[in-house]
Every structure is written in structure tokens, then in C-alpha cells.
Amino acid sequence: MARTQGSHSQITGPRVREAALHLFAKHGFAAVSMRQIAREVGVQAGALYNYTPDKQALLFSLMKGHMDELLTDWRALPEGGSALERLERFVRFHIGFHLPRPESVFVSYMELRNLSPENFAVIEGLRRDYEDSLEAILRAGLDDRLFDVPDPKIATLAVIAMLTGVTTWYRPDGRLSEDEVSDQYWAMVRKSVGA
């Protein structure tokens, strides 16, 4: 099928991903058709297959892209400091990374159930890598007697869930700035680990 007039792969490809992300976040993966995505982008449905083999591959690409970017940005930060300093860096990074991406966060958490087993395993592995970095900080804090948590793995999951939840209610034009939200969440996380 011929490309729609005015369509360019370097423009249309990202628009396909953006439209899919928006529609998946708004309606849910199962309720969105390739036709709806094509209509949102302004191309014929058949043209989508120039950019993705199918809807499952598109969902996986969105989720993997989110996790790859998260891990790359996290690993680019300096590693040194005490466990307390590293924990603060994690908290502020997590909030700063996720606040501008509420749709990506929503899809990454709510649509895991719609991944094929193979794709789920990949995303689960990437999530575990990120969780492991926080767990290592908590374990270091326990070793240094800076933190008091009975189970570092449960504490890791609880902290990440708390931090990620900010994307469900935060609004840039709300009463708190991103820095104020980050300050308050850091205070809560610090207390939650007994620091």
C-alpha cells in the first residue's frame, strides 16, 4: 500500500507510538484497535504495519522504551555517597523522571497483563534491574545502620509504589511545584526506612 501523502517515516513512526500510548492510557490496550491508532495518526490502517508488526509489538515497544530510558537515565547519575544520599538521589530521580510521563507510567503498570509471556519476561527483567538498584541502597543502609527496615525487598516495592503513585494526582498547575512534591516525598521515604 502506498504511503499517505505527506507521511514520512521519521515523523510518522513517532506519531504512531505517541498515538498508541495516548489511546492505550485512555481506553486500555484491549479496547484500542489498529484502526483507531491509524485514525489518530491520520494514516490508513495498513500503513501502520510499516512501523510495527502488530499491536502486541507496539505495546512491548512502548513499555521497553520507557524502561530502557529509565535505566539509562538512572545509570547516568553519579553513584557515590552514603546510602542516605543515594536513597535521596533515587527518590528525586524517580519523581523527576516519572512526573512528565503519566501516560507511559500508567501503560507500563496497567498493561503488563496484556504482554505475551516472552515480552512480559523482558519487561519484568528490566523492572527487576531498577528495583535491584534501590534494594542495594536499602541493604547498604541497613549494613551501615542508617536504615531500619525488616525486609529490604518489601521496602523496595513499597517505596517504588509510593513514588510512582505521584503521577496519578500531580498536576503541573497545582498548588505544589515538582520540587515541593519531591521534598515531601523524600521526607516520607526517609521516615519509612527509619532514617
C-alpha positions as a Markdown table, in Angstrom:
| # | Residue | x | y | z |
|---|---|---|---|---|
| 1 | Met | 0.0 | 0.0 | 0.0 |
| 2 | Ala | 1.3 | 3.4 | -0.8 |
| 3 | Arg | 2.3 | 5.8 | 1.9 |
| 4 | Thr | -0.2 | 8.5 | 2.7 |
| 5 | Gln | 0.8 | 11.8 | 1.0 |
| 6 | Gly | 2.8 | 13.9 | 3.4 |
| 7 | Ser | 3.8 | 10.9 | 5.5 |
| 8 | His | 7.4 | 10.5 | 6.4 |
| 9 | Ser | 8.8 | 7.5 | 8.4 |
| 10 | Gln | 10.9 | 9.7 | 10.8 |
| 11 | Ile | 7.7 | 11.7 | 11.6 |
| 12 | Thr | 5.0 | 9.1 | 11.3 |
| 13 | Gly | 6.8 | 6.4 | 13.3 |
| 14 | Pro | 7.0 | 8.5 | 16.5 |
| 15 | Arg | 3.4 | 9.8 | 15.9 |
| 16 | Val | 2.2 | 6.1 | 15.8 |
| 17 | Arg | 3.9 | 5.5 | 19.1 |
| 18 | Glu | 2.6 | 8.7 | 20.6 |
| 19 | Ala | -1.0 | 8.0 | 19.4 |
| 20 | Ala | -0.8 | 4.4 | 20.7 |
| 21 | Leu | 0.4 | 5.5 | 24.1 |
| 22 | His | -2.3 | 8.0 | 24.4 |
| 23 | Leu | -5.1 | 5.7 | 23.3 |
| 24 | Phe | -3.8 | 2.8 | 25.5 |
| 25 | Ala | -3.6 | 5.1 | 28.5 |
| 26 | Lys | -7.1 | 6.5 | 27.8 |
| 27 | His | -9.0 | 3.3 | 26.8 |
| 28 | Gly | -6.9 | 0.4 | 27.7 |
| 29 | Phe | -4.9 | -1.8 | 25.3 |
| 30 | Ala | -7.6 | -4.4 | 24.7 |
| 31 | Ala | -10.1 | -1.7 | 23.7 |
| 32 | Val | -7.9 | 0.0 | 21.1 |
| 33 | Ser | -7.8 | -1.2 | 17.6 |
| 34 | Met | -5.1 | -0.6 | 15.0 |
| 35 | Arg | -7.7 | 1.3 | 13.0 |
| 36 | Gln | -8.2 | 3.8 | 15.9 |
| 37 | Ile | -4.4 | 4.3 | 16.1 |
| 38 | Ala | -4.3 | 4.9 | 12.3 |
| 39 | Arg | -7.2 | 7.3 | 12.5 |
| 40 | Glu | -5.4 | 9.2 | 15.3 |
| 41 | Val | -2.2 | 9.5 | 13.3 |
| 42 | Gly | -4.0 | 10.3 | 10.0 |
| 43 | Val | -2.9 | 7.3 | 8.0 |
| 44 | Gln | -4.6 | 4.3 | 6.6 |
| 45 | Ala | -4.7 | 1.3 | 8.9 |
| 46 | Gly | -2.5 | -0.8 | 6.6 |
| 47 | Ala | 0.2 | 1.9 | 6.8 |
| 48 | Leu | 0.7 | 1.1 | 10.5 |
| 49 | Tyr | 2.4 | -2.1 | 9.6 |
| 50 | Asn | 5.3 | -0.2 | 8.1 |
| 51 | Tyr | 6.1 | 0.8 | 11.7 |
| 52 | Thr | 5.1 | -2.2 | 13.8 |
| 53 | Pro | 4.2 | -5.8 | 13.0 |
| 54 | Asp | 1.2 | -5.8 | 15.3 |
| 55 | Lys | -0.5 | -4.2 | 18.3 |
| 56 | Gln | 1.4 | -6.5 | 20.8 |
| 57 | Ala | 4.8 | -5.4 | 19.4 |
| 58 | Leu | 3.7 | -1.8 | 19.6 |
| 59 | Leu | 2.7 | -2.2 | 23.3 |
| 60 | Phe | 6.0 | -4.0 | 24.0 |
| 61 | Ser | 8.0 | -1.3 | 22.2 |
| 62 | Leu | 6.3 | 1.4 | 24.3 |
| 63 | Met | 7.0 | -0.4 | 27.6 |
| 64 | Lys | 10.5 | -1.4 | 26.7 |
| 65 | Gly | 11.3 | 2.1 | 25.5 |
| 66 | His | 10.1 | 3.5 | 28.8 |
| 67 | Met | 12.2 | 1.1 | 30.9 |
| 68 | Asp | 15.3 | 1.5 | 28.7 |
| 69 | Glu | 15.1 | 5.3 | 29.1 |
| 70 | Leu | 14.5 | 5.0 | 32.8 |
| 71 | Leu | 17.5 | 2.7 | 33.3 |
| 72 | Thr | 19.8 | 4.7 | 31.1 |
| 73 | Asp | 19.0 | 8.0 | 32.8 |
| 74 | Trp | 19.3 | 6.4 | 36.3 |
| 75 | Arg | 22.7 | 4.8 | 35.5 |
| 76 | Ala | 24.0 | 8.1 | 34.1 |
| 77 | Leu | 23.8 | 9.6 | 37.6 |
| 78 | Pro | 26.8 | 9.6 | 39.9 |
| 79 | Glu | 26.9 | 6.6 | 42.2 |
| 80 | Gly | 28.9 | 7.8 | 45.2 |
| 81 | Gly | 27.8 | 8.9 | 48.6 |
| 82 | Ser | 26.3 | 7.4 | 51.7 |
| 83 | Ala | 23.3 | 5.1 | 51.5 |
| 84 | Leu | 21.2 | 8.0 | 52.7 |
| 85 | Glu | 22.5 | 10.3 | 49.9 |
| 86 | Arg | 22.0 | 7.6 | 47.3 |
| 87 | Leu | 18.4 | 7.0 | 48.6 |
| 88 | Glu | 17.6 | 10.7 | 48.3 |
| 89 | Arg | 19.1 | 10.7 | 44.8 |
| 90 | Phe | 16.9 | 7.7 | 43.9 |
| 91 | Val | 13.7 | 9.4 | 45.3 |
| 92 | Arg | 14.3 | 12.7 | 43.5 |
| 93 | Phe | 15.3 | 11.0 | 40.2 |
| 94 | His | 12.2 | 8.7 | 40.3 |
| 95 | Ile | 9.8 | 11.6 | 40.8 |
| 96 | Gly | 11.6 | 13.8 | 38.3 |
| 97 | Phe | 11.7 | 11.1 | 35.6 |
| 98 | His | 8.1 | 10.0 | 36.0 |
| 99 | Leu | 6.1 | 13.2 | 36.6 |
| 100 | Pro | 6.3 | 14.3 | 33.0 |
| 101 | Arg | 5.3 | 10.8 | 31.7 |
| 102 | Pro | 2.0 | 9.9 | 33.3 |
| 103 | Glu | 0.7 | 8.1 | 30.3 |
| 104 | Ser | 3.9 | 6.0 | 30.0 |
| 105 | Val | 3.7 | 5.2 | 33.7 |
| 106 | Phe | 0.1 | 4.2 | 33.5 |
| 107 | Val | 0.6 | 1.9 | 30.5 |
| 108 | Ser | 3.8 | 0.4 | 32.0 |
| 109 | Tyr | 2.0 | -0.6 | 35.1 |
| 110 | Met | -1.6 | -1.3 | 34.0 |
| 111 | Glu | -0.9 | -3.1 | 30.7 |
| 112 | Leu | 1.6 | -5.7 | 31.9 |
| 113 | Arg | -1.2 | -8.3 | 31.9 |
| 114 | Asn | -1.6 | -7.8 | 28.1 |
| 115 | Leu | 2.0 | -8.7 | 27.2 |
| 116 | Ser | 2.8 | -12.0 | 25.8 |
| 117 | Pro | 4.8 | -14.3 | 28.2 |
| 118 | Glu | 8.0 | -13.6 | 26.3 |
| 119 | Asn | 7.5 | -9.9 | 26.3 |
| 120 | Phe | 6.4 | -9.9 | 29.9 |
| 121 | Ala | 9.7 | -11.7 | 30.9 |
| 122 | Val | 11.8 | -9.0 | 29.2 |
| 123 | Ile | 9.9 | -6.1 | 30.9 |
| 124 | Glu | 9.9 | -7.9 | 34.2 |
| 125 | Gly | 13.7 | -8.3 | 33.9 |
| 126 | Leu | 14.1 | -4.6 | 33.3 |
| 127 | Arg | 11.9 | -3.7 | 36.2 |
| 128 | Arg | 13.8 | -6.0 | 38.4 |
| 129 | Asp | 17.1 | -4.3 | 37.4 |
| 130 | Tyr | 15.7 | -1.0 | 38.5 |
| 131 | Glu | 14.2 | -2.4 | 41.7 |
| 132 | Asp | 17.5 | -4.1 | 42.5 |
| 133 | Ser | 19.3 | -0.8 | 42.4 |
| 134 | Leu | 17.0 | 0.6 | 45.1 |
| 135 | Glu | 17.2 | -2.6 | 47.1 |
| 136 | Ala | 21.0 | -2.4 | 47.1 |
| 137 | Ile | 20.8 | 1.1 | 48.5 |
| 138 | Leu | 18.5 | -0.1 | 51.3 |
| 139 | Arg | 20.7 | -3.1 | 52.1 |
| 140 | Ala | 23.8 | -0.8 | 52.2 |
| 141 | Gly | 21.8 | 1.5 | 54.6 |
| 142 | Leu | 21.0 | -1.5 | 56.8 |
| 143 | Asp | 24.6 | -2.6 | 56.8 |
| 144 | Asp | 25.7 | 0.9 | 57.8 |
| 145 | Arg | 22.9 | 1.1 | 60.5 |
| 146 | Leu | 21.4 | 4.1 | 58.7 |
| 147 | Phe | 18.1 | 2.4 | 57.9 |
| 148 | Asp | 15.7 | 0.2 | 59.9 |
| 149 | Val | 13.5 | -1.9 | 57.6 |
| 150 | Pro | 12.6 | -5.6 | 58.4 |
| 151 | Asp | 12.6 | -6.7 | 54.7 |
| 152 | Pro | 14.5 | -4.7 | 52.1 |
| 153 | Lys | 12.7 | -6.3 | 49.2 |
| 154 | Ile | 9.2 | -5.4 | 50.6 |
| 155 | Ala | 10.5 | -1.9 | 51.4 |
| 156 | Thr | 11.8 | -1.5 | 47.9 |
| 157 | Leu | 8.5 | -2.4 | 46.3 |
| 158 | Ala | 6.6 | -0.1 | 48.8 |
| 159 | Val | 8.9 | 2.9 | 48.1 |
| 160 | Ile | 8.6 | 2.5 | 44.4 |
| 161 | Ala | 4.8 | 2.1 | 44.5 |
| 162 | Met | 4.6 | 5.2 | 46.7 |
| 163 | Leu | 6.8 | 7.3 | 44.4 |
| 164 | Thr | 5.1 | 6.1 | 41.2 |
| 165 | Gly | 1.7 | 6.9 | 42.6 |
| 166 | Val | 2.5 | 10.6 | 42.4 |
| 167 | Thr | 1.8 | 10.6 | 38.7 |
| 168 | Thr | -1.9 | 9.8 | 39.3 |
| 169 | Trp | -2.6 | 13.1 | 41.1 |
| 170 | Tyr | 0.2 | 15.6 | 40.4 |
| 171 | Arg | -0.7 | 18.5 | 38.1 |
| 172 | Pro | 1.9 | 21.0 | 36.9 |
| 173 | Asp | -0.5 | 23.8 | 37.6 |
| 174 | Gly | -1.5 | 22.5 | 41.0 |
| 175 | Arg | -0.6 | 24.0 | 44.4 |
| 176 | Leu | 2.8 | 22.2 | 44.7 |
| 177 | Ser | 5.8 | 22.6 | 42.5 |
| 178 | Glu | 7.7 | 19.5 | 41.4 |
| 179 | Asp | 10.5 | 20.4 | 43.9 |
| 180 | Glu | 8.0 | 20.7 | 46.7 |
| 181 | Val | 6.5 | 17.4 | 45.9 |
| 182 | Ser | 9.9 | 15.9 | 45.7 |
| 183 | Asp | 10.8 | 17.4 | 49.1 |
| 184 | Gln | 7.7 | 16.0 | 50.7 |
| 185 | Tyr | 8.2 | 12.5 | 49.2 |
| 186 | Trp | 11.8 | 12.4 | 50.3 |
| 187 | Ala | 10.7 | 13.2 | 53.9 |
| 188 | Met | 8.2 | 10.4 | 53.8 |
| 189 | Val | 10.5 | 7.9 | 52.3 |
| 190 | Arg | 13.2 | 8.8 | 54.8 |
| 191 | Lys | 10.8 | 8.2 | 57.7 |
| 192 | Ser | 9.5 | 5.0 | 56.1 |
| 193 | Val | 13.0 | 3.4 | 56.2 |
| 194 | Gly | 13.7 | 4.6 | 59.7 |
| 195 | Ala | 16.4 | 7.1 | 58.7 |
